[in-house]
Amino acid sequence: MNKFGTMFRKLRTEHDISQAEMAKILNISRSAIGMYEQGRREPDFETLEKIADYFNVNLDDLTGRGATESDRMKICTLIERCYGDGVFEGIRAYNGKVFRLKEHVDRLFDSAKAIDLEPGITRDEMAEIIKETLRKNNLQNAYIRPIISRGKGTMGLDPRKCEKPSIICAASEWGAMYGDLYETGLTGVTVCVRRNTPDSLPPNIKSLNYLNNILGKIEANYKGGDEAIFLDRTGKLAEGSGDNIYLIKDGVLYTPPTINNLKGITRLVLLGIAEKLGIKVEICELGLFDLYTADEVIVSGTAAELCAIVKIDGRAIGSGVPGPVYKKLLADFQEETKIGDAY
Protein backbone atom coordinates (compact mmCIF):
# COMPACT_ATOMS: atom_id res chain seq x y z
CA MET A 1 0.00 0.00 0.00
CA ASN A 2 1.45 3.42 -0.95
CA LYS A 3 1.38 6.52 1.26
CA PHE A 4 -1.75 7.92 -0.34
CA GLY A 5 -3.59 4.58 -0.09
CA THR A 6 -2.68 4.25 3.59
CA MET A 7 -3.74 7.81 4.41
CA PHE A 8 -6.94 7.58 2.39
CA ARG A 9 -8.02 4.38 4.13
CA LYS A 10 -7.13 5.86 7.54
CA LEU A 11 -9.22 8.98 6.91
CA ARG A 12 -12.15 7.01 5.58
CA THR A 13 -12.26 4.54 8.48
CA GLU A 14 -11.73 7.28 11.08
CA HIS A 15 -14.82 9.02 9.72
CA ASP A 16 -16.71 5.71 9.69
CA ILE A 17 -17.41 5.87 5.95
CA SER A 18 -17.80 2.66 3.96
CA GLN A 19 -16.16 2.18 0.55
CA ALA A 20 -19.60 2.27 -1.07
CA GLU A 21 -20.44 5.57 0.65
CA MET A 22 -17.06 7.03 -0.31
CA ALA A 23 -17.59 6.01 -3.92
CA LYS A 24 -20.94 7.82 -3.94
CA ILE A 25 -19.40 10.95 -2.41
CA LEU A 26 -16.66 11.05 -5.05
CA ASN A 27 -18.93 9.90 -7.90
CA ILE A 28 -16.65 6.99 -8.80
CA SER A 29 -16.93 3.21 -8.63
CA ARG A 30 -16.47 1.22 -5.42
CA SER A 31 -13.75 -0.84 -7.11
CA ALA A 32 -11.78 2.37 -7.70
CA ILE A 33 -11.85 3.10 -3.95
CA GLY A 34 -10.49 -0.38 -3.26
CA MET A 35 -7.71 0.02 -5.82
CA TYR A 36 -6.75 3.44 -4.39
CA GLU A 37 -6.45 1.98 -0.90
CA GLN A 38 -4.46 -1.04 -2.10
CA GLY A 39 -2.01 1.14 -4.00
CA ARG A 40 -3.00 -0.45 -7.29
CA ARG A 41 -4.19 2.80 -8.79
CA GLU A 42 -3.80 6.53 -8.19
CA PRO A 43 -6.59 9.12 -8.50
CA ASP A 44 -6.44 12.04 -10.88
CA PHE A 45 -5.81 15.53 -9.51
CA GLU A 46 -9.49 16.47 -9.48
CA THR A 47 -10.35 13.44 -7.33
CA LEU A 48 -7.42 14.17 -5.02
CA GLU A 49 -8.74 17.68 -4.48
CA LYS A 50 -12.23 16.34 -3.69
CA ILE A 51 -10.79 13.93 -1.12
CA ALA A 52 -8.62 16.63 0.47
CA ASP A 53 -11.55 19.06 0.65
CA TYR A 54 -13.92 16.47 2.09
CA PHE A 55 -11.56 15.46 4.90
CA ASN A 56 -10.19 19.02 5.32
CA VAL A 57 -6.54 18.05 4.79
CA ASN A 58 -3.94 19.49 2.44
CA LEU A 59 -2.71 17.61 -0.59
CA ASP A 60 0.81 17.14 0.80
CA ASP A 61 -0.54 15.39 3.89
CA LEU A 62 -2.91 13.30 1.80
CA THR A 63 -0.27 12.10 -0.64
CA GLY A 64 2.61 12.01 1.81
CA ARG A 65 4.78 14.19 -0.33
CA GLY A 66 5.32 17.81 -1.22
CA ALA A 67 6.83 19.48 -4.24
CA THR A 68 10.40 18.93 -3.02
CA GLU A 69 13.59 18.82 -5.05
CA SER A 70 13.60 15.06 -4.49
CA ASP A 71 10.16 14.78 -6.08
CA ARG A 72 11.26 16.84 -9.05
CA MET A 73 14.24 14.51 -9.51
CA LYS A 74 11.90 11.52 -9.37
CA ILE A 75 9.75 13.07 -12.09
CA CYS A 76 12.83 13.68 -14.23
CA THR A 77 13.93 10.09 -13.70
CA LEU A 78 10.50 8.85 -14.75
CA ILE A 79 10.60 10.92 -17.92
CA GLU A 80 14.05 9.59 -18.78
CA ARG A 81 12.78 6.04 -18.21
CA CYS A 82 10.16 6.36 -20.99
CA TYR A 83 11.64 4.19 -23.73
CA GLY A 84 8.30 3.25 -25.26
CA ASP A 85 8.27 0.36 -22.78
CA GLY A 86 4.56 -0.19 -22.52
CA VAL A 87 1.40 -0.93 -24.48
CA PHE A 88 -1.82 0.86 -25.32
CA GLU A 89 -5.19 0.52 -27.01
CA GLY A 90 -7.39 2.81 -29.06
CA ILE A 91 -11.10 2.30 -28.34
CA ARG A 92 -14.27 4.06 -29.49
CA ALA A 93 -17.47 4.91 -27.69
CA TYR A 94 -20.59 5.63 -29.70
CA ASN A 95 -23.66 7.22 -28.07
CA GLY A 96 -22.79 6.06 -24.58
CA LYS A 97 -21.66 2.54 -25.51
CA VAL A 98 -18.08 1.24 -25.76
CA PHE A 99 -17.54 -0.56 -29.04
CA ARG A 100 -15.95 -4.02 -28.80
CA LEU A 101 -14.67 -3.38 -25.28
CA LYS A 102 -13.81 -7.00 -24.47
CA GLU A 103 -11.84 -7.48 -27.70
CA HIS A 104 -9.82 -4.31 -27.06
CA VAL A 105 -9.05 -5.21 -23.45
CA ASP A 106 -8.04 -8.72 -24.51
CA ARG A 107 -5.67 -7.30 -27.13
CA LEU A 108 -4.23 -4.86 -24.60
CA PHE A 109 -3.45 -7.71 -22.22
CA ASP A 110 -2.03 -9.82 -25.07
CA SER A 111 0.31 -6.97 -26.00
CA ALA A 112 1.38 -6.68 -22.36
CA LYS A 113 2.06 -10.41 -22.17
CA ALA A 114 4.12 -10.27 -25.35
CA ILE A 115 6.52 -7.79 -23.71
CA ASP A 116 6.49 -9.64 -20.36
CA LEU A 117 4.57 -6.87 -18.61
CA GLU A 118 2.18 -7.87 -15.83
CA PRO A 119 -0.60 -5.23 -15.66
CA GLY A 120 -1.30 -5.76 -11.95
CA ILE A 121 -5.07 -5.56 -12.48
CA THR A 122 -7.65 -7.87 -14.02
CA ARG A 123 -9.29 -7.45 -17.39
CA ASP A 124 -12.59 -6.65 -15.71
CA GLU A 125 -10.89 -3.93 -13.63
CA MET A 126 -9.37 -2.44 -16.77
CA ALA A 127 -12.78 -2.43 -18.46
CA GLU A 128 -14.21 -0.62 -15.45
CA ILE A 129 -11.41 1.99 -15.56
CA ILE A 130 -12.28 2.67 -19.19
CA LYS A 131 -15.97 3.09 -18.39
CA GLU A 132 -15.25 5.26 -15.37
CA THR A 133 -13.04 7.56 -17.46
CA LEU A 134 -15.93 8.09 -19.85
CA ARG A 135 -18.42 8.65 -17.04
CA LYS A 136 -16.25 11.14 -15.18
CA ASN A 137 -15.62 13.13 -18.35
CA ASN A 138 -19.28 12.92 -19.41
CA LEU A 139 -18.36 11.67 -22.88
CA GLN A 140 -20.88 10.00 -25.18
CA ASN A 141 -18.86 9.80 -28.41
CA ALA A 142 -15.20 9.41 -27.63
CA TYR A 143 -11.81 7.96 -28.40
CA ILE A 144 -10.32 6.21 -25.37
CA ARG A 145 -6.65 5.37 -24.84
CA PRO A 146 -5.80 3.01 -21.96
CA ILE A 147 -2.06 2.70 -21.37
CA ILE A 148 0.01 0.23 -19.35
CA SER A 149 3.64 1.28 -18.98
CA ARG A 150 6.46 -0.50 -17.19
CA GLY A 151 6.22 2.15 -14.48
CA LYS A 152 8.70 4.08 -12.41
CA GLY A 153 12.27 2.87 -12.49
CA THR A 154 15.88 3.82 -12.96
CA MET A 155 17.28 5.46 -16.06
CA GLY A 156 18.71 2.13 -17.25
CA LEU A 157 17.12 -0.38 -19.59
CA ASP A 158 16.56 -3.27 -17.18
CA PRO A 159 12.76 -3.65 -16.71
CA ARG A 160 13.37 -5.51 -13.44
CA LYS A 161 14.18 -2.13 -11.88
CA CYS A 162 10.54 -1.08 -12.26
CA GLU A 163 8.54 -1.99 -9.16
CA LYS A 164 5.04 -1.92 -10.66
CA PRO A 165 3.33 -0.80 -13.86
CA SER A 166 1.64 2.54 -14.32
CA ILE A 167 -1.90 2.57 -15.69
CA ILE A 168 -3.30 5.64 -17.41
CA CYS A 169 -6.59 6.09 -19.21
CA ALA A 170 -7.31 9.16 -21.32
CA ALA A 171 -10.40 9.98 -23.36
CA SER A 172 -11.39 12.73 -25.74
CA GLU A 173 -14.51 13.76 -27.62
CA TRP A 174 -14.29 12.19 -31.08
CA GLY A 175 -16.29 12.42 -34.27
CA ALA A 176 -15.54 11.66 -37.90
CA MET A 177 -11.73 11.62 -38.14
CA TYR A 178 -11.63 12.29 -41.90
CA GLY A 179 -14.64 14.63 -42.13
CA ASP A 180 -16.12 14.81 -45.63
CA LEU A 181 -13.39 12.52 -47.00
CA TYR A 182 -15.63 9.58 -46.08
CA GLU A 183 -17.75 10.76 -49.01
CA THR A 184 -15.00 11.79 -51.44
CA GLY A 185 -12.17 9.42 -50.50
CA LEU A 186 -8.59 9.67 -49.27
CA THR A 187 -5.34 10.16 -51.15
CA GLY A 188 -2.77 7.50 -50.25
CA VAL A 189 0.97 7.36 -50.83
CA THR A 190 3.33 4.42 -50.50
CA VAL A 191 6.25 5.40 -48.27
CA CYS A 192 9.92 4.48 -48.26
CA VAL A 193 9.76 3.69 -44.55
CA ARG A 194 9.25 -0.07 -44.24
CA ARG A 195 6.98 -1.72 -41.67
CA ASN A 196 8.74 -3.18 -38.65
CA THR A 197 9.69 -6.79 -39.29
CA PRO A 198 7.82 -9.39 -37.19
CA ASP A 199 11.11 -10.89 -36.00
CA SER A 200 12.27 -7.57 -34.50
CA LEU A 201 9.23 -5.69 -33.21
CA PRO A 202 6.03 -7.55 -34.15
CA PRO A 203 3.39 -5.11 -35.48
CA ASN A 204 0.81 -6.98 -33.41
CA ILE A 205 2.29 -5.53 -30.22
CA LYS A 206 0.59 -2.17 -29.76
CA SER A 207 3.61 -0.74 -28.02
CA LEU A 208 4.11 2.83 -26.87
CA ASN A 209 6.90 3.08 -29.44
CA TYR A 210 4.97 4.09 -32.56
CA LEU A 211 7.92 5.82 -34.22
CA ASN A 212 7.75 3.49 -37.25
CA ASN A 213 4.15 4.62 -37.89
CA ILE A 214 4.98 8.26 -37.23
CA LEU A 215 7.91 8.29 -39.67
CA GLY A 216 5.60 6.89 -42.34
CA LYS A 217 3.00 9.55 -41.56
CA ILE A 218 5.64 12.30 -41.76
CA GLU A 219 6.68 11.08 -45.21
CA ALA A 220 3.05 10.96 -46.35
CA ASN A 221 2.53 14.51 -45.12
CA TYR A 222 5.48 15.77 -47.18
CA LYS A 223 4.18 13.92 -50.24
CA GLY A 224 0.70 15.42 -49.88
CA GLY A 225 -1.09 12.21 -48.90
CA ASP A 226 -3.90 11.76 -46.40
CA GLU A 227 -2.57 8.33 -45.42
CA ALA A 228 0.71 6.44 -45.63
CA ILE A 229 0.74 2.93 -47.08
CA PHE A 230 3.45 0.65 -45.74
CA LEU A 231 5.17 -2.21 -47.51
CA ASP A 232 7.34 -4.65 -45.59
CA ARG A 233 11.04 -5.17 -46.32
CA THR A 234 10.20 -7.76 -49.03
CA GLY A 235 7.86 -5.39 -50.86
CA LYS A 236 4.64 -6.99 -49.67
CA LEU A 237 1.67 -4.81 -48.74
CA ALA A 238 1.37 -4.32 -44.96
CA GLU A 239 -1.01 -1.58 -43.73
CA GLY A 240 -1.57 2.14 -43.30
CA SER A 241 0.01 4.28 -40.60
CA GLY A 242 -2.93 3.56 -38.32
CA ASP A 243 -5.23 1.19 -40.17
CA ASN A 244 -5.57 -2.12 -41.98
CA ILE A 245 -5.92 -2.14 -45.76
CA TYR A 246 -8.18 -4.03 -48.20
CA LEU A 247 -8.39 -4.28 -51.98
CA ILE A 248 -11.54 -5.01 -53.96
CA LYS A 249 -11.02 -6.74 -57.32
CA ASP A 250 -13.85 -8.27 -59.36
CA GLY A 251 -16.09 -8.30 -56.29
CA VAL A 252 -13.58 -10.14 -54.07
CA LEU A 253 -12.14 -8.52 -50.94
CA TYR A 254 -8.38 -9.10 -50.50
CA THR A 255 -6.37 -8.25 -47.39
CA PRO A 256 -2.86 -9.20 -46.18
CA PRO A 257 -2.39 -11.80 -43.42
CA THR A 258 -1.72 -10.25 -40.01
CA ILE A 259 1.95 -11.15 -39.70
CA ASN A 260 3.28 -7.82 -41.00
CA ASN A 261 0.35 -5.73 -39.75
CA LEU A 262 -1.92 -5.32 -36.73
CA LYS A 263 -4.75 -7.73 -35.93
CA GLY A 264 -7.25 -4.92 -36.06
CA ILE A 265 -10.49 -5.10 -34.09
CA THR A 266 -12.24 -3.11 -36.83
CA ARG A 267 -10.70 -5.53 -39.33
CA LEU A 268 -12.43 -8.44 -37.59
CA VAL A 269 -15.73 -6.55 -37.70
CA LEU A 270 -15.28 -5.68 -41.38
CA LEU A 271 -14.48 -9.27 -42.39
CA GLY A 272 -17.57 -10.43 -40.49
CA ILE A 273 -19.71 -7.89 -42.34
CA ALA A 274 -18.25 -9.00 -45.68
CA GLU A 275 -19.16 -12.61 -44.91
CA LYS A 276 -22.70 -11.59 -43.94
CA LEU A 277 -23.08 -9.65 -47.21
CA GLY A 278 -21.85 -12.62 -49.25
CA ILE A 279 -18.61 -10.90 -50.30
CA LYS A 280 -15.83 -13.41 -50.88
CA VAL A 281 -12.74 -12.73 -48.74
CA GLU A 282 -9.19 -13.75 -49.65
CA ILE A 283 -6.40 -13.32 -47.07
CA CYS A 284 -3.18 -13.42 -49.06
CA GLU A 285 0.09 -11.66 -49.79
CA LEU A 286 -0.31 -8.56 -51.95
CA GLY A 287 2.01 -6.09 -53.66
CA LEU A 288 2.08 -2.81 -55.56
CA PHE A 289 0.63 -4.40 -58.70
CA ASP A 290 -2.45 -5.49 -56.76
CA LEU A 291 -2.72 -2.06 -55.15
CA TYR A 292 -2.56 -0.09 -58.39
CA THR A 293 -4.95 -2.37 -60.32
CA ALA A 294 -7.62 -2.72 -57.62
CA ASP A 295 -11.20 -1.65 -58.30
CA GLU A 296 -11.43 -0.21 -54.78
CA VAL A 297 -9.07 0.31 -51.84
CA ILE A 298 -10.40 0.61 -48.29
CA VAL A 299 -8.73 1.22 -44.93
CA SER A 300 -10.16 0.53 -41.48
CA GLY A 301 -9.18 1.33 -37.93
CA THR A 302 -10.65 2.31 -34.59
CA ALA A 303 -9.96 6.02 -35.07
CA ALA A 304 -10.46 6.08 -38.85
CA GLU A 305 -13.44 3.68 -38.95
CA LEU A 306 -13.87 2.79 -42.67
CA CYS A 307 -12.70 5.04 -45.49
CA ALA A 308 -12.03 4.58 -49.21
CA ILE A 309 -8.71 5.49 -50.82
CA VAL A 310 -9.39 6.83 -54.33
CA LYS A 311 -5.87 7.81 -55.40
CA ILE A 312 -2.50 6.21 -54.63
CA ASP A 313 0.87 7.63 -55.74
CA GLY A 314 -1.00 9.94 -58.12
CA ARG A 315 -2.93 7.08 -59.78
CA ALA A 316 -6.72 6.89 -59.66
CA ILE A 317 -8.04 3.73 -58.05
CA GLY A 318 -10.91 2.28 -60.06
CA SER A 319 -13.23 5.09 -61.11
CA GLY A 320 -11.49 7.54 -58.76
CA VAL A 321 -14.44 7.77 -56.34
CA PRO A 322 -15.56 5.61 -53.40
CA GLY A 323 -16.96 2.39 -54.81
CA PRO A 324 -20.10 0.32 -54.22
CA VAL A 325 -18.49 -2.34 -52.03
CA TYR A 326 -17.10 0.34 -49.71
CA LYS A 327 -20.52 1.96 -49.42
CA LYS A 328 -22.19 -1.34 -48.49
CA LEU A 329 -19.54 -2.15 -45.90
CA LEU A 330 -19.71 1.35 -44.40
CA ALA A 331 -23.49 1.26 -44.04
CA ASP A 332 -23.36 -2.06 -42.18
CA PHE A 333 -20.42 -0.95 -40.06
CA GLN A 334 -22.36 2.09 -38.87
CA GLU A 335 -25.11 -0.27 -37.72
CA GLU A 336 -22.55 -2.39 -35.86
CA THR A 337 -21.36 0.63 -33.87
CA LYS A 338 -24.79 0.89 -32.25
CA ILE A 339 -23.95 -2.26 -30.26
CA GLY A 340 -21.63 -2.00 -27.25
CA ASP A 341 -21.12 -1.91 -23.48
CA ALA A 342 -23.15 0.83 -21.84
CA TYR A 343 -21.50 2.91 -19.12
C-alpha positions in Angstrom: 0.0 0.0 0.0 1.5 3.4 -1.0 1.4 6.5 1.3 -1.8 7.9 -0.3 -3.6 4.6 -0.1 -2.7 4.3 3.6 -3.7 7.8 4.4 -6.9 7.6 2.4 -8.0 4.4 4.1 -7.1 5.9 7.5 -9.2 9.0 6.9 -12.2 7.0 5.6 -12.3 4.5 8.5 -11.7 7.3 11.1 -14.8 9.0 9.7 -16.7 5.7 9.7 -17.4 5.9 6.0 -17.8 2.7 4.0 -16.2 2.2 0.6 -19.6 2.3 -1.1 -20.4 5.6 0.7 -17.1 7.0 -0.3 -17.6 6.0 -3.9 -20.9 7.8 -3.9 -19.4 11.0 -2.4 -16.7 11.1 -5.0 -18.9 9.9 -7.9 -16.7 7.0 -8.8 -16.9 3.2 -8.6 -16.5 1.2 -5.4 -13.8 -0.8 -7.1 -11.8 2.4 -7.7 -11.9 3.1 -3.9 -10.5 -0.4 -3.3 -7.7 0.0 -5.8 -6.8 3.4 -4.4 -6.4 2.0 -0.9 -4.5 -1.0 -2.1 -2.0 1.1 -4.0 -3.0 -0.4 -7.3 -4.2 2.8 -8.8 -3.8 6.5 -8.2 -6.6 9.1 -8.5 -6.4 12.0 -10.9 -5.8 15.5 -9.5 -9.5 16.5 -9.5 -10.3 13.4 -7.3 -7.4 14.2 -5.0 -8.7 17.7 -4.5 -12.2 16.3 -3.7 -10.8 13.9 -1.1 -8.6 16.6 0.5 -11.6 19.1 0.6 -13.9 16.5 2.1 -11.6 15.5 4.9 -10.2 19.0 5.3 -6.5 18.1 4.8 -3.9 19.5 2.4 -2.7 17.6 -0.6 0.8 17.1 0.8 -0.5 15.4 3.9 -2.9 13.3 1.8 -0.3 12.1 -0.6 2.6 12.0 1.8 4.8 14.2 -0.3 5.3 17.8 -1.2 6.8 19.5 -4.2 10.4 18.9 -3.0 13.6 18.8 -5.1 13.6 15.1 -4.5 10.2 14.8 -6.1 11.3 16.8 -9.1 14.2 14.5 -9.5 11.9 11.5 -9.4 9.8 13.1 -12.1 12.8 13.7 -14.2 13.9 10.1 -13.7 10.5 8.8 -14.8 10.6 10.9 -17.9 14.1 9.6 -18.8 12.8 6.0 -18.2 10.2 6.4 -21.0 11.6 4.2 -23.7 8.3 3.3 -25.3 8.3 0.4 -22.8 4.6 -0.2 -22.5 1.4 -0.9 -24.5 -1.8 0.9 -25.3 -5.2 0.5 -27.0 -7.4 2.8 -29.1 -11.1 2.3 -28.3 -14.3 4.1 -29.5 -17.5 4.9 -27.7 -20.6 5.6 -29.7 -23.7 7.2 -28.1 -22.8 6.1 -24.6 -21.7 2.5 -25.5 -18.1 1.2 -25.8 -17.5 -0.6 -29.0 -16.0 -4.0 -28.8 -14.7 -3.4 -25.3 -13.8 -7.0 -24.5 -11.8 -7.5 -27.7 -9.8 -4.3 -27.1 -9.1 -5.2 -23.4 -8.0 -8.7 -24.5 -5.7 -7.3 -27.1 -4.2 -4.9 -24.6 -3.4 -7.7 -22.2 -2.0 -9.8 -25.1 0.3 -7.0 -26.0 1.4 -6.7 -22.4 2.1 -10.4 -22.2 4.1 -10.3 -25.4 6.5 -7.8 -23.7 6.5 -9.6 -20.4 4.6 -6.9 -18.6 2.2 -7.9 -15.8 -0.6 -5.2 -15.7 -1.3 -5.8 -12.0 -5.1 -5.6 -12.5 -7.6 -7.9 -14.0 -9.3 -7.4 -17.4 -12.6 -6.6 -15.7 -10.9 -3.9 -13.6 -9.4 -2.4 -16.8 -12.8 -2.4 -18.5 -14.2 -0.6 -15.4 -11.4 2.0 -15.6 -12.3 2.7 -19.2 -16.0 3.1 -18.4 -15.2 5.3 -15.4 -13.0 7.6 -17.5 -15.9 8.1 -19.9 -18.4 8.6 -17.0 -16.2 11.1 -15.2 -15.6 13.1 -18.4 -19.3 12.9 -19.4 -18.4 11.7 -22.9 -20.9 10.0 -25.2 -18.9 9.8 -28.4 -15.2 9.4 -27.6 -11.8 8.0 -28.4 -10.3 6.2 -25.4 -6.7 5.4 -24.8 -5.8 3.0 -22.0 -2.1 2.7 -21.4 0.0 0.2 -19.4 3.6 1.3 -19.0 6.5 -0.5 -17.2 6.2 2.1 -14.5 8.7 4.1 -12.4 12.3 2.9 -12.5 15.9 3.8 -13.0 17.3 5.5 -16.1 18.7 2.1 -17.2 17.1 -0.4 -19.6 16.6 -3.3 -17.2 12.8 -3.7 -16.7 13.4 -5.5 -13.4 14.2 -2.1 -11.9 10.5 -1.1 -12.3 8.5 -2.0 -9.2 5.0 -1.9 -10.7 3.3 -0.8 -13.9 1.6 2.5 -14.3 -1.9 2.6 -15.7 -3.3 5.6 -17.4 -6.6 6.1 -19.2 -7.3 9.2 -21.3 -10.4 10.0 -23.4 -11.4 12.7 -25.7 -14.5 13.8 -27.6 -14.3 12.2 -31.1 -16.3 12.4 -34.3 -15.5 11.7 -37.9 -11.7 11.6 -38.1 -11.6 12.3 -41.9 -14.6 14.6 -42.1 -16.1 14.8 -45.6 -13.4 12.5 -47.0 -15.6 9.6 -46.1 -17.7 10.8 -49.0 -15.0 11.8 -51.4 -12.2 9.4 -50.5 -8.6 9.7 -49.3 -5.3 10.2 -51.2 -2.8 7.5 -50.3 1.0 7.4 -50.8 3.3 4.4 -50.5 6.2 5.4 -48.3 9.9 4.5 -48.3 9.8 3.7 -44.5 9.3 -0.1 -44.2 7.0 -1.7 -41.7 8.7 -3.2 -38.6 9.7 -6.8 -39.3 7.8 -9.4 -37.2 11.1 -10.9 -36.0 12.3 -7.6 -34.5 9.2 -5.7 -33.2 6.0 -7.6 -34.1 3.4 -5.1 -35.5 0.8 -7.0 -33.4 2.3 -5.5 -30.2 0.6 -2.2 -29.8 3.6 -0.7 -28.0 4.1 2.8 -26.9 6.9 3.1 -29.4 5.0 4.1 -32.6 7.9 5.8 -34.2 7.8 3.5 -37.3 4.2 4.6 -37.9 5.0 8.3 -37.2 7.9 8.3 -39.7 5.6 6.9 -42.3 3.0 9.6 -41.6 5.6 12.3 -41.8 6.7 11.1 -45.2 3.0 11.0 -46.4 2.5 14.5 -45.1 5.5 15.8 -47.2 4.2 13.9 -50.2 0.7 15.4 -49.9 -1.1 12.2 -48.9 -3.9 11.8 -46.4 -2.6 8.3 -45.4 0.7 6.4 -45.6 0.7 2.9 -47.1 3.4 0.7 -45.7 5.2 -2.2 -47.5 7.3 -4.7 -45.6 11.0 -5.2 -46.3 10.2 -7.8 -49.0 7.9 -5.4 -50.9 4.6 -7.0 -49.7 1.7 -4.8 -48.7 1.4 -4.3 -45.0 -1.0 -1.6 -43.7 -1.6 2.1 -43.3 0.0 4.3 -40.6 -2.9 3.6 -38.3 -5.2 1.2 -40.2 -5.6 -2.1 -42.0 -5.9 -2.1 -45.8 -8.2 -4.0 -48.2 -8.4 -4.3 -52.0 -11.5 -5.0 -54.0 -11.0 -6.7 -57.3 -13.8 -8.3 -59.4 -16.1 -8.3 -56.3 -13.6 -10.1 -54.1 -12.1 -8.5 -50.9 -8.4 -9.1 -50.5 -6.4 -8.2 -47.4 -2.9 -9.2 -46.2 -2.4 -11.8 -43.4 -1.7 -10.2 -40.0 1.9 -11.1 -39.7 3.3 -7.8 -41.0 0.3 -5.7 -39.8 -1.9 -5.3 -36.7 -4.7 -7.7 -35.9 -7.3 -4.9 -36.1 -10.5 -5.1 -34.1 -12.2 -3.1 -36.8 -10.7 -5.5 -39.3 -12.4 -8.4 -37.6 -15.7 -6.5 -37.7 -15.3 -5.7 -41.4 -14.5 -9.3 -42.4 -17.6 -10.4 -40.5 -19.7 -7.9 -42.3 -18.3 -9.0 -45.7 -19.2 -12.6 -44.9 -22.7 -11.6 -43.9 -23.1 -9.7 -47.2 -21.8 -12.6 -49.2 -18.6 -10.9 -50.3 -15.8 -13.4 -50.9 -12.7 -12.7 -48.7 -9.2 -13.8 -49.6 -6.4 -13.3 -47.1 -3.2 -13.4 -49.1 0.1 -11.7 -49.8 -0.3 -8.6 -51.9 2.0 -6.1 -53.7 2.1 -2.8 -55.6 0.6 -4.4 -58.7 -2.5 -5.5 -56.8 -2.7 -2.1 -55.2 -2.6 -0.1 -58.4 -4.9 -2.4 -60.3 -7.6 -2.7 -57.6 -11.2 -1.6 -58.3 -11.4 -0.2 -54.8 -9.1 0.3 -51.8 -10.4 0.6 -48.3 -8.7 1.2 -44.9 -10.2 0.5 -41.5 -9.2 1.3 -37.9 -10.6 2.3 -34.6 -10.0 6.0 -35.1 -10.5 6.1 -38.8 -13.4 3.7 -38.9 -13.9 2.8 -42.7 -12.7 5.0 -45.5 -12.0 4.6 -49.2 -8.7 5.5 -50.8 -9.4 6.8 -54.3 -5.9 7.8 -55.4 -2.5 6.2 -54.6 0.9 7.6 -55.7 -1.0 9.9 -58.1 -2.9 7.1 -59.8 -6.7 6.9 -59.7 -8.0 3.7 -58.0 -10.9 2.3 -60.1 -13.2 5.1 -61.1 -11.5 7.5 -58.8 -14.4 7.8 -56.3 -15.6 5.6 -53.4 -17.0 2.4 -54.8 -20.1 0.3 -54.2 -18.5 -2.3 -52.0 -17.1 0.3 -49.7 -20.5 2.0 -49.4 -22.2 -1.3 -48.5 -19.5 -2.1 -45.9 -19.7 1.3 -44.4 -23.5 1.3 -44.0 -23.4 -2.1 -42.2 -20.4 -0.9 -40.1 -22.4 2.1 -38.9 -25.1 -0.3 -37.7 -22.6 -2.4 -35.9 -21.4 0.6 -33.9 -24.8 0.9 -32.2 -23.9 -2.3 -30.3 -21.6 -2.0 -27.2 -21.1 -1.9 -23.5 -23.2 0.8 -21.8 -21.5 2.9 -19.1 
